[in-house]
């Protein structure tokens, strides 16, 4: 699989991610810079590529021997490694000793492994403002959002994954993440998607998710198409005094 991963071969790369995510086949030999396997002071190695951090590993006992690594190592499932590394924005580098330098898996793809490959779009993603016109859906969604107190703002993006069909993503910015609020927001979306034309895939993303690439793009590049606070009535002047003329 590693030999098949070349620039532009997103299908081969996705197959590699799936193999890593499978406990029976996804074991890797993590190279330990400090400590022994299972000890509290065990520390993975660290390498930097293009300003991003990666933990190096090898993919078999044979590759371990070929690498010349003479310190400790531990054999772990790729799924467990992904769960350990991605929260610290570290990727995984497979067989850095191999001809060509091996294959690096960025932390965003480790996040996909950790949370479920089918739950996150395959990168690299192309993100833009939606060009498709669905005014009835946006109007109904904004109307239902106004009736759902947990919702602060709504944003949107057109997402084109490296593999799979493009889709419309709705970014949800909420005041409250309690179970009743989550249920209310889910109900809001279910009521609103009745206005989506047949054949248009729609997904949601939590804007509070700091590690989601679609949420990152929305926060930085997409203006809200619904903003509860922008629609709120202006407060009346208090205590009988006239409003201040541009003064604090």
C-alpha positions as CSV (number, residue, x, y, z in Angstrom):
1,X,0.0,0.0,0.0
2,X,2.8,2.4,0.9
3,X,4.4,1.9,-2.6
4,X,1.0,2.7,-4.2
5,X,0.7,6.1,-2.4
6,X,1.9,8.7,-4.8
7,X,0.9,12.4,-5.4
8,X,-2.7,12.5,-6.7
9,X,-3.5,8.8,-5.8
10,X,-6.1,9.7,-3.2
11,X,-7.7,6.3,-3.6
12,X,-4.5,4.5,-2.6
13,X,-4.0,6.9,0.3
14,X,-7.5,6.3,1.5
15,X,-7.0,2.6,1.4
16,X,-3.9,3.1,3.6
17,X,-5.9,5.0,6.1
18,X,-8.5,2.3,6.2
19,X,-5.8,-0.3,6.8
20,X,-4.4,1.7,9.7
21,X,-7.9,2.2,11.2
22,X,-8.5,-1.6,11.3
23,X,-7.2,-3.1,14.6
24,X,-6.3,-6.5,13.0
25,X,-4.1,-5.0,10.3
26,X,-3.2,-1.5,11.4
27,X,-0.4,-2.2,13.9
28,X,2.7,0.0,13.7
29,X,6.0,-0.1,15.5
30,X,6.3,3.3,17.3
31,X,9.9,4.4,17.8
32,X,10.6,5.5,21.4
33,X,13.0,8.3,21.9
34,X,12.9,7.9,25.7
35,X,11.8,5.1,28.0
36,X,10.6,1.6,27.5
37,X,7.3,0.3,26.1
38,X,4.6,0.6,28.7
39,X,6.7,2.8,31.1
40,X,5.4,6.1,32.3
41,X,8.3,8.0,30.8
42,X,8.0,6.4,27.4
43,X,8.1,9.2,24.7
44,X,7.6,8.8,21.0
45,X,10.2,10.2,18.6
46,X,9.6,13.5,16.9
47,X,10.3,14.8,13.4
48,X,9.3,18.0,11.7
49,X,8.4,18.3,8.0
50,X,7.4,21.6,6.4
51,X,6.8,23.1,9.9
52,X,4.5,20.2,11.0
53,X,5.3,17.7,13.7
54,X,5.1,13.9,13.1
55,X,5.9,10.8,15.2
56,X,8.0,8.3,13.2
57,X,7.1,4.6,13.1
58,X,7.8,1.5,11.0
59,X,5.2,-0.9,9.6
60,X,6.8,-4.3,10.4
61,X,9.5,-6.1,12.3
62,X,11.4,-6.3,9.0
63,X,11.2,-2.6,8.5
64,X,12.3,-2.0,12.1
65,X,15.4,-4.1,11.4
66,X,16.0,-2.2,8.1
67,X,15.7,1.1,9.8
68,X,18.7,0.5,12.1
69,X,16.7,1.8,15.1
70,X,18.6,0.8,18.2
71,X,16.3,2.2,21.0
72,X,13.1,0.9,22.3
73,X,9.8,0.7,20.5
74,X,6.2,-0.4,21.1
75,X,3.8,-2.1,18.8
76,X,0.3,-0.5,18.9
77,X,-2.8,-0.3,16.8
78,X,-2.9,2.7,14.4
79,X,-6.3,3.6,15.8
80,X,-4.8,4.0,19.3
81,X,-1.9,6.0,17.9
82,X,-4.3,8.3,16.0
83,X,-6.3,9.0,19.2
84,X,-3.1,9.8,21.0
85,X,-1.4,12.1,18.5
86,X,-4.1,14.1,16.8
87,X,-5.3,16.2,19.8
88,X,-1.8,17.6,20.0
89,X,-1.8,18.2,16.2
90,X,0.9,15.6,15.5
91,X,0.9,13.4,12.5
92,X,2.3,9.9,11.9
93,X,5.2,9.2,9.5
94,X,5.5,5.7,8.2
95,X,8.9,4.2,7.4
96,X,11.0,7.4,7.2
97,X,14.0,5.3,6.4
98,X,12.5,3.9,3.2
99,X,13.6,5.0,-0.3
100,X,11.8,8.2,-1.0
101,X,11.3,9.0,2.6
102,X,8.2,7.0,3.5
103,X,4.7,8.4,3.8
104,X,3.4,11.1,6.2
105,X,-0.1,11.2,7.5
106,X,-1.1,14.6,8.8
107,X,-2.9,15.1,12.1
108,X,-6.2,15.9,10.3
109,X,-6.2,12.5,8.8
110,X,-5.4,10.9,12.1
111,X,-8.4,12.7,13.4
112,X,-10.5,11.1,10.7
113,X,-9.1,7.6,11.7
114,X,-9.8,8.4,15.4
115,X,-13.4,9.6,14.9
116,X,-14.4,7.4,12.0
117,X,-13.2,7.7,8.4
118,X,-16.8,7.8,7.0
119,X,-17.8,10.6,9.3
120,X,-15.3,13.1,8.0
121,X,-14.7,14.1,4.3
122,X,-11.5,12.9,2.6
123,X,-9.0,15.7,2.2
124,X,-7.5,17.7,0.8
125,X,-10.8,19.7,0.7
126,X,-11.8,22.5,-1.6
127,X,-14.0,24.9,0.2
128,X,-16.0,27.8,-1.1
129,X,-19.2,29.8,-0.8
130,X,-22.0,27.7,-2.2
131,X,-22.9,28.7,-5.8
132,X,-26.1,26.6,-5.8
133,X,-29.3,28.5,-5.2
134,X,-31.6,27.1,-2.6
135,X,-33.3,30.2,-1.2
136,X,-36.3,28.3,0.2
137,X,-34.1,26.1,2.3
138,X,-32.1,29.0,3.7
139,X,-35.2,30.9,4.5
140,X,-36.9,28.0,6.2
141,X,-33.7,27.2,8.1
142,X,-33.3,30.8,9.3
143,X,-37.0,30.9,10.3
144,X,-36.6,27.7,12.3
145,X,-33.3,28.8,13.8
146,X,-35.0,32.0,15.1
147,X,-37.4,29.7,17.0
148,X,-34.6,27.6,18.4
149,X,-33.0,29.6,21.3
150,X,-29.8,27.5,21.4
151,X,-28.8,28.8,17.9
152,X,-26.5,31.9,17.7
153,X,-25.5,31.9,14.1
154,X,-25.6,29.7,10.9
155,X,-22.9,29.7,8.2
156,X,-22.6,27.7,5.0
157,X,-19.9,26.2,2.7
158,X,-19.6,24.1,-0.4
159,X,-17.3,21.2,0.3
160,X,-15.6,19.2,-2.4
161,X,-13.7,16.2,-0.9
162,X,-10.8,14.5,-2.6
163,X,-13.0,11.4,-2.9
164,X,-16.8,11.3,-2.9
165,X,-19.5,13.7,-3.9
166,X,-19.5,17.5,-3.0
167,X,-22.1,18.6,-0.5
168,X,-23.5,21.7,1.2
169,X,-22.3,22.1,4.8
170,X,-24.2,24.1,7.4
171,X,-22.2,25.5,10.3
172,X,-24.0,25.5,13.6
173,X,-22.9,28.1,16.3
174,X,-24.8,27.4,19.5
175,X,-25.1,29.0,22.9
176,X,-25.9,25.7,24.7
177,X,-24.7,22.1,24.2
178,X,-26.9,20.4,26.8
179,X,-28.9,17.4,25.6
180,X,-32.2,19.3,25.3
181,X,-30.5,22.0,23.2
182,X,-28.8,19.4,21.0
183,X,-32.2,17.7,20.5
184,X,-33.8,21.1,19.6
185,X,-31.1,21.9,17.0
186,X,-31.4,18.4,15.5
187,X,-35.2,18.9,15.3
188,X,-34.6,22.3,13.6
189,X,-32.4,20.7,10.9
190,X,-34.9,17.8,10.3
191,X,-37.7,20.3,9.8
192,X,-35.6,22.4,7.5
193,X,-34.2,19.8,5.2
194,X,-37.7,19.2,3.8
195,X,-37.0,22.2,1.6
196,X,-33.7,20.8,0.2
197,X,-34.0,19.8,-3.5
198,X,-33.7,16.0,-4.2
199,X,-30.2,15.0,-4.8
200,X,-28.5,17.7,-2.9
201,X,-26.5,16.3,0.1
202,X,-26.5,18.4,3.2
203,X,-24.4,18.0,6.3
204,X,-23.8,19.9,9.5
205,X,-20.7,20.9,11.4
206,X,-20.3,22.3,14.9
207,X,-18.5,25.7,14.6
208,X,-17.1,25.1,18.1
209,X,-15.1,22.2,16.9
210,X,-11.6,23.7,16.8
211,X,-10.1,20.8,14.8
212,X,-12.7,20.4,12.1
213,X,-11.3,21.8,8.8
214,X,-14.7,22.8,7.5
215,X,-15.5,24.6,10.7
216,X,-12.1,26.3,10.6
217,X,-12.8,27.6,7.1
218,X,-16.3,28.8,8.0
219,X,-15.0,30.7,11.1
220,X,-12.4,32.5,9.0
221,X,-14.0,33.0,5.6
222,X,-17.8,32.6,5.7
223,X,-20.2,35.3,7.0
224,X,-23.3,34.1,8.9
225,X,-26.5,34.0,6.8
226,X,-28.4,33.9,10.1
227,X,-27.3,35.9,13.2
228,X,-29.6,36.0,16.2
229,X,-27.8,38.9,17.8
230,X,-27.8,40.9,14.6
231,X,-31.6,40.5,14.4
232,X,-32.2,41.3,18.0
233,X,-34.1,44.6,18.6
234,X,-32.0,47.5,19.8
235,X,-32.2,48.1,23.6
236,X,-34.3,51.0,24.7
237,X,-32.6,53.9,26.4
238,X,-32.6,53.3,30.1
239,X,-33.8,55.3,33.1
240,X,-35.6,58.0,31.1
241,X,-32.3,59.4,29.7
242,X,-32.0,60.1,26.0
243,X,-29.5,57.9,24.1
244,X,-25.9,59.0,24.1
245,X,-24.7,60.8,21.0
246,X,-21.8,58.6,20.1
247,X,-20.3,58.8,23.6
248,X,-19.6,56.2,26.2
